[in-house]
C-alpha cells in the first residue's frame, strides 16, 4: 500500500469518469442512531475544510463501465455507513439512512485529457466537492479510463472511513468488479463474505456503560492530562506557527527502512520487549532529543476498535486514541526496552471511551487545531494485502491546512515508510527534514544492531489480540 496525499499523487492522464448517486426516487429515514464520537467532533468543524480519504488501484485494460457501476452499487449495499448521511437542525446533528434498492448510479465523463497535471487537479477538485459529510452521498466513485491500464478511485469524507477501511474498500471493490466483469448480472455479491455495519457499532458505542472514575485506566488518562494542565500534547520542536495561527499543509513522504532492514529492526525490537511500532516511537523520541526537543515525547496514538470479529471487514471510522509518554534515553536499545511495556499499558487505556475522559476532565484545553499524534498501520495484516503490490494500491489523503505535526507510519512488504503532515513554513520544513533525517539514521543504526540470536521477549509478553489493535 502506498500512503500519500493528493498533492503527491500523480496518476497518468486519461478519461476521468464519475458515477453519480441519484437519490431522486429515494426517501431517507431519520435514524435513532447518533453519530459516533469521532463523527461528532468531525462534523462540528466540517464546514472549515474537506477532509477525505481515497482508495485507488489499477486494473488491466479499459474500464468495464457496467461492471464497475454494479460493483459500486454493491459496495453501498454492503456497508451501512455508505447508506448514511447527516444533517444539522434545531435538534442537532441527525443521521439519515437510505435503502440501496432506491439508489441509481449514473455515469458521466468529468474530463478527458492528455495532461497528468490537469487530470490530477480536476480529480482533486472533484473529490473536494463530492466528499462532504452533509448531504448524500459523502463520497465519490470514479475511474481513470485508459487503453492499457485503468485506475479505479473512490474517495470518502473522513466521517465514513479510517485507514483500515481503505484497505477493506480496495479488497471489496476489486473482488466485486472482477465478479461482475466475469459473470455480469448473474454474479451474486453475497458470495463474497459480508461484514457488520458501522451504524450498528455506533449504536453500541452510544449505549456503552460508563467507566468509573476510580477505574485505574481512567486515573491514568487523567494523570496524563494533569501533567500538562489539561492540554493536548504538541510536537516539541519549532514549526514556525504560533498557537492560534494556521498555515497551509505541507507533506513529507519518505521510506524509512527497506524490507530487509525492517525485518532486522523488528528482530531487535522483539528481543527487547517491543513491537516495530514501539521501536519506531523509541527512535522518534531519541531523534527529538537530539534535535533539542527534550527527553520526553508525550503523544496520542490512534488504535482501531474492531475488537469483535463482525467489525473486521466493515467500512467505518473504527478508531479511538490512547495516551503515551515515550522517554528518549539517547541509547536506542534502552529506549526500546522502556517503550515496549509502556505502549502495551497504553493500549489498555484505549478501552476507555474518550468522551468519558473529556467529561471527567471538565473539557480539554486545546492550544492548536491539530492534534500531535503518531499512527501506525501494518498493512500486511489487512484484508487484500496479498495483492496490494500487484494492483498498485494507494491510500490517498487530502492536503488542507496545518498548525502541528502528525505522522503516519506504515509497514508493508516493501518495508517501513513515513507520511508526515506539517505547516508549510520554512521553519517547519527545516525542522521536519532534520527530524526525519535523524529518525532514519536511528532506525538504520537499530537495524544494524540486530542479529538472529537472543530471546524473543515480545512474543512472551503480548498476545495476538493486543497485537492487532495497533499493528503490534
DRENLOVO-702140 format. One record per residue (C-alpha): residue in three letters; x, y, z; residue number from 0. Coordinates in steps of 0.05 Angstrom, whole numbers, plus 5000, padded with zeros to 4 digits. Layout:
REM residues N
   resn   east   north     up   resi
    ALA      X       Y      Z    NUM
...
***
This chain:
REM residues 472
   resn   east   north     up   resi
    UNK   5000    5000   5000      0
    UNK   5027    5068   4981      1
    UNK   5006    5120   5033      2
    UNK   5008    5191   5004      3
    UNK   4969    5256   4995      4
    UNK   4934    5284   4934      5
    UNK   4988    5335   4921      6
    UNK   5039    5277   4916      7
    UNK   4993    5231   4876      8
    UNK   5006    5230   4800      9
    UNK   4963    5181   4761     10
    UNK   4974    5181   4685     11
    UNK   4925    5222   4644     12
    UNK   4862    5192   4614     13
    UNK   4787    5199   4615     14
    UNK   4761    5215   4685     15
    UNK   4694    5182   4696     16
    UNK   4647    5195   4755     17
    UNK   4588    5154   4779     18
    UNK   4534    5199   4810     19
    UNK   4486    5170   4861     20
    UNK   4416    5191   4841     21
    UNK   4370    5196   4902     22
    UNK   4310    5226   4866     23
    UNK   4269    5162   4875     24
    UNK   4295    5150   4946     25
    UNK   4267    5172   5013     26
    UNK   4314    5178   5072     27
    UNK   4293    5156   5141     28
    UNK   4316    5191   5204     29
    UNK   4356    5143   5246     30
    UNK   4356    5139   5321     31
    UNK   4430    5121   5320     32
    UNK   4472    5182   5337     33
    UNK   4538    5197   5304     34
    UNK   4599    5166   5337     35
    UNK   4645    5208   5379     36
    UNK   4694    5215   5321     37
    UNK   4638    5234   5274     38
    UNK   4610    5285   5323     39
    UNK   4678    5320   5330     40
    UNK   4689    5318   5255     41
    UNK   4620    5345   5238     42
    UNK   4628    5403   5287     43
    UNK   4684    5431   5242     44
    UNK   4664    5402   5175     45
    UNK   4649    5470   5145     46
    UNK   4722    5491   5151     47
    UNK   4753    5443   5101     48
    UNK   4742    5379   5062     49
    UNK   4776    5322   5099     50
    UNK   4773    5259   5057     51
    UNK   4809    5194   5047     52
    UNK   4812    5159   4979     53
    UNK   4828    5089   4954     54
    UNK   4859    5076   4886     55
    UNK   4882    5014   4849     56
    UNK   4898    4992   4778     57
    UNK   4862    4943   4732     58
    UNK   4883    4916   4665     59
    UNK   4856    4949   4601     60
    UNK   4797    4996   4595     61
    UNK   4744    5001   4649     62
    UNK   4683    4955   4642     63
    UNK   4635    5011   4659     64
    UNK   4574    4968   4671     65
    UNK   4614    4921   4717     66
    UNK   4644    4978   4757     67
    UNK   4577    5012   4765     68
    UNK   4548    4947   4792     69
    UNK   4608    4939   4838     70
    UNK   4599    5009   4866     71
    UNK   4525    4997   4878     72
    UNK   4541    4931   4914     73
    UNK   4593    4967   4957     74
    UNK   4539    5015   4981     75
    UNK   4492    4958   4997     76
    UNK   4545    4920   5036     77
    UNK   4567    4976   5083     78
    UNK   4517    5012   5127     79
    UNK   4557    5076   5134     80
    UNK   4554    5087   5058     81
    UNK   4478    5087   5064     82
    UNK   4481    5143   5116     83
    UNK   4481    5218   5113     84
    UNK   4480    5274   5165     85
    UNK   4441    5339   5172     86
    UNK   4440    5395   5223     87
    UNK   4379    5428   5252     88
    UNK   4348    5453   5317     89
    UNK   4355    5383   5345     90
    UNK   4429    5379   5328     91
    UNK   4462    5330   5281     92
    UNK   4416    5275   5256     93
    UNK   4433    5212   5218     94
    UNK   4392    5193   5156     95
    UNK   4392    5125   5123     96
    UNK   4376    5103   5052     97
    UNK   4351    5039   5021     98
    UNK   4404    5018   4970     99
    UNK   4349    4989   4925    100
    UNK   4324    5061   4914    101
    UNK   4392    5087   4893    102
    UNK   4411    5092   4819    103
    UNK   4482    5104   4795    104
    UNK   4493    5146   4732    105
    UNK   4560    5154   4696    106
    UNK   4588    5218   4667    107
    UNK   4655    5239   4638    108
    UNK   4687    5294   4680    109
    UNK   4746    5308   4634    110
    UNK   4787    5272   4580    111
    UNK   4858    5299   4579    112
    UNK   4928    5281   4559    113
    UNK   4957    5324   4615    114
    UNK   4975    5288   4680    115
    UNK   4974    5354   4718    116
    UNK   4906    5376   4691    117
    UNK   4876    5308   4708    118
    UNK   4903    5309   4780    119
    UNK   4878    5380   4792    120
    UNK   4810    5362   4765    121
    UNK   4808    5298   4807    122
    UNK   4826    5336   4869    123
    UNK   4772    5389   4856    124
    UNK   4720    5334   4843    125
    UNK   4739    5298   4908    126
    UNK   4736    5364   4948    127
    UNK   4665    5378   4922    128
    UNK   4638    5308   4929    129
    UNK   4666    5286   4996    130
    UNK   4628    5329   5045    131
    UNK   4592    5297   5105    132
    UNK   4528    5337   5100    133
    UNK   4481    5315   5045    134
    UNK   4484    5249   5007    135
    UNK   4528    5218   4984    136
    UNK   4590    5239   5021    137
    UNK   4636    5203   4974    138
    UNK   4660    5199   4902    139
    UNK   4660    5138   4856    140
    UNK   4707    5148   4797    141
    UNK   4756    5117   4749    142
    UNK   4810    5139   4700    143
    UNK   4798    5102   4636    144
    UNK   4858    5084   4592    145
    UNK   4874    5034   4537    146
    UNK   4929    4994   4572    147
    UNK   4912    5000   4647    148
    UNK   4859    5040   4683    149
    UNK   4854    5067   4754    150
    UNK   4794    5057   4799    151
    UNK   4787    5113   4851    152
    UNK   4737    5125   4906    153
    UNK   4741    5179   4959    154
    UNK   4702    5186   5024    155
    UNK   4692    5240   5075    156
    UNK   4730    5220   5137    157
    UNK   4666    5210   5177    158
    UNK   4654    5145   5138    159
    UNK   4724    5114   5135    160
    UNK   4790    5104   5170    161
    UNK   4857    5079   5144    162
    UNK   4837    5007   5156    163
    UNK   4774    5018   5115    164
    UNK   4814    5040   5054    165
    UNK   4845    4971   5051    166
    UNK   4776    4939   5060    167
    UNK   4746    4982   5004    168
    UNK   4802    4962   4956    169
    UNK   4794    4889   4973    170
    UNK   4718    4890   4968    171
    UNK   4715    4932   4905    172
    UNK   4769    4891   4870    173
    UNK   4730    4827   4883    174
    UNK   4663    4857   4864    175
    UNK   4690    4887   4800    176
    UNK   4722    4821   4779    177
    UNK   4657    4785   4795    178
    UNK   4613    4830   4753    179
    UNK   4664    4835   4697    180
    UNK   4669    4759   4691    181
    UNK   4596    4739   4705    182
    UNK   4555    4801   4690    183
    UNK   4486    4804   4720    184
    UNK   4489    4732   4744    185
    UNK   4543    4749   4795    186
    UNK   4519    4745   4867    187
    UNK   4557    4795   4911    188
    UNK   4536    4757   4973    189
    UNK   4583    4702   4951    190
    UNK   4639    4744   4979    191
    UNK   4640    4750   5055    192
    UNK   4594    4803   5084    193
    UNK   4610    4843   5146    194
    UNK   4578    4881   5203    195
    UNK   4554    4953   5197    196
    UNK   4588    5013   5227    197
    UNK   4519    5042   5242    198
    UNK   4508    4983   5289    199
    UNK   4575    4997   5321    200
    UNK   4554    5070   5332    201
    UNK   4491    5045   5367    202
    UNK   4532    5000   5412    203
    UNK   4581    5056   5427    204
    UNK   4525    5104   5448    205
    UNK   4497    5054   5498    206
    UNK   4563    5030   5528    207
    UNK   4564    5033   5604    208
    UNK   4608    5088   5634    209
    UNK   4677    5074   5662    210
    UNK   4682    5092   5735    211
    UNK   4726    5150   5757    212
    UNK   4760    5101   5804    213
    UNK   4780    5055   5747    214
    UNK   4857    5053   5743    215
    UNK   4853    5065   5668    216
    UNK   4813    5128   5677    217
    UNK   4861    5152   5731    218
    UNK   4919    5142   5683    219
    UNK   4884    5182   5629    220
    UNK   4871    5239   5678    221
    UNK   4942    5237   5703    222
    UNK   4968    5244   5632    223
    UNK   4928    5309   5622    224
    UNK   4941    5334   5693    225
    UNK   5015    5333   5677    226
    UNK   5002    5383   5621    227
    UNK   4948    5426   5654    228
    UNK   4892    5393   5615    229
    UNK   4923    5409   5547    230
    UNK   4933    5362   5489    231
    UNK   5006    5346   5473    232
    UNK   5040    5384   5416    233
    UNK   5101    5367   5375    234
    UNK   5160    5391   5417    235
    UNK   5201    5422   5360    236
    UNK   5190    5491   5330    237
    UNK   5146    5491   5268    238
    UNK   5142    5566   5258    239
    UNK   5068    5573   5275    240
    UNK   5046    5608   5339    241
    UNK   4987    5580   5378    242
    UNK   4923    5605   5346    243
    UNK   4955    5614   5278    244
    UNK   4949    5565   5220    245
    UNK   4985    5552   5154    246
    UNK   4976    5513   5091    247
    UNK   4994    5439   5097    248
    UNK   5059    5410   5072    249
    UNK   5072    5336   5065    250
    UNK   5134    5293   5074    251
    UNK   5132    5223   5045    252
    UNK   5194    5181   5058    253
    UNK   5220    5110   5061    254
    UNK   5248    5095   5130    255
    UNK   5274    5024   5121    256
    UNK   5272    4975   5064    257
    UNK   5242    4906   5074    258
    UNK   5305    4871   5097    259
    UNK   5325    4927   5145    260
    UNK   5254    4929   5173    261
    UNK   5257    4856   5190    262
    UNK   5325    4865   5224    263
    UNK   5297    4923   5263    264
    UNK   5236    4881   5281    265
    UNK   5283    4827   5309    266
    UNK   5318    4880   5352    267
    UNK   5251    4904   5378    268
    UNK   5224    4835   5393    269
    UNK   5287    4815   5432    270
    UNK   5280    4878   5474    271
    UNK   5206    4870   5490    272
    UNK   5175    4918   5439    273
    UNK   5139    4917   5373    274
    UNK   5161    4953   5309    275
    UNK   5113    5009   5328    276
    UNK   5144    5013   5398    277
    UNK   5213    5012   5368    278
    UNK   5195    5067   5319    279
    UNK   5167    5110   5375    280
    UNK   5231    5099   5413    281
    UNK   5271    5121   5353    282
    UNK   5227    5183   5345    283
    UNK   5237    5202   5418    284
    UNK   5313    5195   5411    285
    UNK   5311    5236   5347    286
    UNK   5271    5291   5380    287
    UNK   5320    5292   5438    288
    UNK   5379    5301   5390    289
    UNK   5342    5357   5355    290
    UNK   5334    5395   5421    291
    UNK   5263    5375   5439    292
    UNK   5278    5346   5507    293
    UNK   5277    5274   5531    294
    UNK   5202    5264   5537    295
    UNK   5156    5255   5478    296
    UNK   5082    5256   5500    297
    UNK   5033    5239   5445    298
    UNK   4967    5208   5427    299
    UNK   4964    5148   5381    300
    UNK   4902    5122   5344    301
    UNK   4883    5049   5351    302
    UNK   4825    5013   5319    303
    UNK   4764    4989   5357    304
    UNK   4749    4927   5314    305
    UNK   4752    4883   5376    306
    UNK   4696    4837   5352    307
    UNK   4701    4793   5290    308
    UNK   4638    4823   5260    309
    UNK   4673    4890   5251    310
    UNK   4736    4862   5219    311
    UNK   4714    4874   5147    312
    UNK   4666    4932   5160    313
    UNK   4677    5001   5130    314
    UNK   4674    5058   5181    315
    UNK   4713    5102   5228    316
    UNK   4731    5048   5279    317
    UNK   4784    5089   5315    318
    UNK   4798    5113   5385    319
    UNK   4860    5143   5417    320
    UNK   4907    5127   5474    321
    UNK   4959    5170   5510    322
    UNK   5032    5152   5516    323
    UNK   5096    5183   5542    324
    UNK   5160    5159   5508    325
    UNK   5225    5176   5543    326
    UNK   5285    5182   5498    327
    UNK   5347    5159   5535    328
    UNK   5397    5171   5479    329
    UNK   5411    5096   5478    330
    UNK   5362    5065   5427    331
    UNK   5362    4996   5458    332
    UNK   5347    5023   5527    333
    UNK   5293    5069   5499    334
    UNK   5261    5009   5463    335
    UNK   5262    4968   5527    336
    UNK   5226    5023   5564    337
    UNK   5176    5038   5509    338
    UNK   5150    4967   5496    339
    UNK   5116    4957   5564    340
    UNK   5091    5029   5564    341
    UNK   5058    5020   5497    342
    UNK   5024    4956   5519    343
    UNK   4997    4991   5581    344
    UNK   4973    5049   5537    345
    UNK   4934    5002   5492    346
    UNK   4891    4983   5552    347
    UNK   4875    5057   5562    348
    UNK   4844    5058   5493    349
    UNK   4787    5017   5520    350
    UNK   4763    5078   5559    351
    UNK   4716    5119   5514    352
    UNK   4748    5186   5500    353
    UNK   4683    5225   5512    354
    UNK   4682    5198   5583    355
    UNK   4753    5222   5594    356
    UNK   4736    5291   5569    357
    UNK   4675    5294   5613    358
    UNK   4715    5272   5674    359
    UNK   4765    5327   5659    360
    UNK   4712    5380   5650    361
    UNK   4735    5392   5579    362
    UNK   4801    5394   5541    363
    UNK   4846    5454   5534    364
    UNK   4869    5460   5462    365
    UNK   4925    5506   5441    366
    UNK   4924    5483   5368    367
    UNK   4872    5459   5318    368
    UNK   4911    5397   5300    369
    UNK   4929    5342   5349    370
    UNK   5001    5317   5350    371
    UNK   4996    5242   5340    372
    UNK   5034    5183   5312    373
    UNK   4995    5129   5275    374
    UNK   5020    5060   5256    375
    UNK   4988    5011   5208    376
    UNK   5017    4944   5187    377
    UNK   4983    4937   5120    378
    UNK   5008    4866   5114    379
    UNK   4955    4845   5164    380
    UNK   4895    4879   5130    381
    UNK   4845    4849   5081    382
    UNK   4872    4842   5010    383
    UNK   4944    4856   5029    384
    UNK   4970    4799   4986    385
    UNK   4950    4836   4923    386
    UNK   4967    4908   4942    387
    UNK   5032    4909   4903    388
    UNK   5004    4876   4841    389
    UNK   4947    4926   4835    390
    UNK   4987    4987   4857    391
    UNK   4941    5001   4916    392
    UNK   4942    5072   4943    393
    UNK   4915    5106   5006    394
    UNK   4909    5180   4988    395
    UNK   4891    5236   5037    396
    UNK   4872    5308   5023    397
    UNK   4920    5365   5036    398
    UNK   4888    5423   5073    399
    UNK   4917    5466   5130    400
    UNK   4961    5450   5190    401
    UNK   4986    5481   5255    402
    UNK   5021    5419   5285    403
    UNK   5057    5357   5261    404
    UNK   5024    5289   5250    405
    UNK   5058    5225   5230    406
    UNK   5033    5162   5196    407
    UNK   5080    5102   5198    408
    UNK   5062    5045   5150    409
    UNK   5093    4976   5145    410
    UNK   5084    4937   5080    411
    UNK   5122    4882   5044    412
    UNK   5168    4937   5019    413
    UNK   5189    4959   5089    414
    UNK   5174    5018   5134    415
    UNK   5150    5085   5107    416
    UNK   5130    5153   5135    417
    UNK   5079    5205   5115    418
    UNK   5084    5269   5155    419
    UNK   5035    5327   5155    420
    UNK   5060    5395   5180    421
    UNK   5053    5470   5169    422
    UNK   5081    5496   5103    423
    UNK   5131    5544   5135    424
    UNK   5206    5549   5124    425
    UNK   5218    5533   5198    426
    UNK   5174    5471   5195    427
    UNK   5207    5446   5131    428
    UNK   5275    5452   5164    429
    UNK   5252    5421   5229    430
    UNK   5216    5362   5198    431
    UNK   5272    5348   5149    432
    UNK   5324    5348   5206    433
    UNK   5278    5306   5250    434
    UNK   5264    5254   5195    435
    UNK   5338    5252   5177    436
    UNK   5353    5235   5250    437
    UNK   5297    5185   5252    438
    UNK   5323    5148   5190    439
    UNK   5394    5147   5218    440
    UNK   5368    5120   5285    441
    UNK   5326    5066   5253    442
    UNK   5382    5044   5207    443
    UNK   5430    5041   5265    444
    UNK   5379    4998   5302    445
    UNK   5373    4951   5242    446
    UNK   5449    4944   5242    447
    UNK   5448    4923   5316    448
    UNK   5403    4865   5302    449
    UNK   5426    4793   5296    450
    UNK   5390    4726   5295    451
    UNK   5407    4705   5367    452
    UNK   5372    4723   5432    453
    UNK   5306    4713   5466    454
    UNK   5243    4739   5434    455
    UNK   5215    4778   5493    456
    UNK   5155    4809   5457    457
    UNK   5124    4742   5437    458
    UNK   5124    4723   5511    459
    UNK   5095    4789   5533    460
    UNK   5039    4805   5484    461
    UNK   4986    4762   5452    462
    UNK   4956    4765   5382    463
    UNK   4893    4803   5403    464
    UNK   4933    4861   5431    465
    UNK   4980    4860   5371    466
    UNK   4923    4870   5322    467
    UNK   4898    4934   5355    468
    UNK   4955    4979   5332    469
    UNK   4993    4933   5286    470
    UNK   5039    4908   5341    471
***
